Amino acid sequence: KNWDLLWDWFASFLFSLIFTEDIETQVNGILGQSVTFRVKFSSPFDSISWTKVAGNKSEIIAVGTFKDPCGLLVPDSAYRKRVNSSKDCRELHLSHLKKEDAGRFTAGIIPPGAEKVDEPFDLQIFRKYPTHGSQFQASLLCPE
């Protein structure tokens, strides 16, 4: 009987993972290096806003207008020299990663004549530690 309960819980958990629209994309970055957030939304859109959740508030780090090439406005000075976008606005590149960058980012996509669509990303930052092998030097990634 306990196995049946456990199985029911596990099945409902899997169902919620598969059919929940707001599943965040895991993005892994290495301290000091760069990451790219790519939206899955394939339809045309008017604009895209990139926000970072910091504590209880959400701050806009960049806003892109769908032109050729993408017009990107970065109002937050902490990101101004570290953020750029792909020509089609579907990718946001964040460079010189810091520990404070870890957390939730959201792409708020506004399609023409439709409601905003959010795509969440969970950024994890790792530190690269060198290890010594017999003939080569490898690296170990550890959470920051």
C-alpha positions, 0 to 999 in steps of 0.5 A: 500500500505504501508503494502505491502511495509513493507511485501515485505521488511520483506519477503526479510529480512527473506529470506536473514536470511534463505539462507545466508551461513555466518550467525554467531552463537550467543555464550553467556558467563559470565564474568570470566567463560568459553564458547565453540565454536562448528563448524557445519562442519561435513566432515573431515578436515586437519586443523582449525584456530581460529581468533578473530576480534579486530578493523580492524584486525584479530588475530589468537588465535589458530590453530588445526591440525586434528590428534587424539588427536587434535594438538593445537598451540596457538601463542597468549600469551594472550590466551595460558593459556585460550584456549584448544580444543576437541580431534577432533578439532571441539570445542574451549574452552575459559576460564576466559572470559574478557570484551575484549573477546566479539566480532567476532570469526571465525573458518577457516576450511581447508578440504582436497583438498578443499577451506577454509570454515569459520564459524563465531561466535558472542561472547557476554559477560554478568556480573552476578548480584546477586538478593535476592528472598524470599527463594533462591538467583537468578542471573540477567545477564546483558550485559557487 
